[in-house]
Amino acid sequence: MLSRLCQLFCVLALFLSSSVTAADFEVFEFAGGQPSLRISGQIRKGDFDRFQRFLVSSKALNAFRKRVILDSTGGDVGEALKLATLIERSYATVMVYGKCYSACFILYAAGADRSLFMGSVLGLHRVSLSAAESDIGKAKNLVAPASDVVSNYLQKQGIPRSIIDKMNETSASDIVLLDKDDIVKAGFSKIMKYNSTYIDVVEKSCGRYPYDSFGSIPADDLMRGKVWIDCEFDIQVKNKDAFILAEIDRLKKGQATVLFPKGSWREFSREFNL
């Protein structure tokens, strides 16, 4: 799938911003001193490979396992889709801490469990070429299939159709902003927080999602909410760790992985004292 996406977007990327500034990956302590992995800045060509290399570190991998923090104004759509595949298959917890615009929204949608920190904002607009491209026919032939891939991916992740439509209706020179209050008012608290397949699996094991449409639990039912959250967390950790261990095994055997660069086993084993 990644190779097909690369073929589709490699031409499109030529028309995007020529800035060499790439995304920043860093480990930092979030609220409560918990290690987290932050993706910030513009998403550029080559960031997926850089991110894989970054994860060949005990500190980075441990932070990734805990939480992915997003603070980005977007960038290369094809690269964002490759990063999103990694995040999705890792059953990652994703949180926006600041801005998550344009292509960054694809990374947000990839999370199994996703949320917005207080005051943080999602920004949506449709896929486009750079302002330098003036050939309408070329633009249409490139953007239309790219837009379909993005829309289909977001829908697969459970993003409401109305939000996807609003994204596609908004020109690249404009932006639609969504904060936590907007999501709650629209009645999308549950569907925007959890990947659709993930929440279906969780509810079969843990019972029905205990929050109401405003993201609240009745005061007399707080214990049920706590039990449900603990159950959901256990399922996520179990699946996340199983995926990471399987990827490490593939790396050891010299096979291609989603999580790590092929051929990096020696470096990985030295870093983890294996």
Buried (B, 14 or more C-beta within 10 A) or exposed (E): EBEEBBEBBEEBBEBBBEEEEBBBBEBEEBEEEEBBBBBBBBBBBEBBEBBBBBBBBEEBBEBBBBBBBBBBBBBBBBBBBBBBBBBBBBBBBBBBBBBBBBBBBBBBBBBBBBBBBEEBBBBBBBBBBEEEBEEEEEBEEBBEBBBEBBBEBBBEBBBBEEBBEBBBEBEBEEBBEBBBEBBBEBEBBBBBBBBEEBBEBBBEEBEEBBBEEEEEBEEEEEEBBEEBBEBBBEBBBEBBEEBBEBBBEBBEEEEEBBBBBEEBBEBBBEBEEE
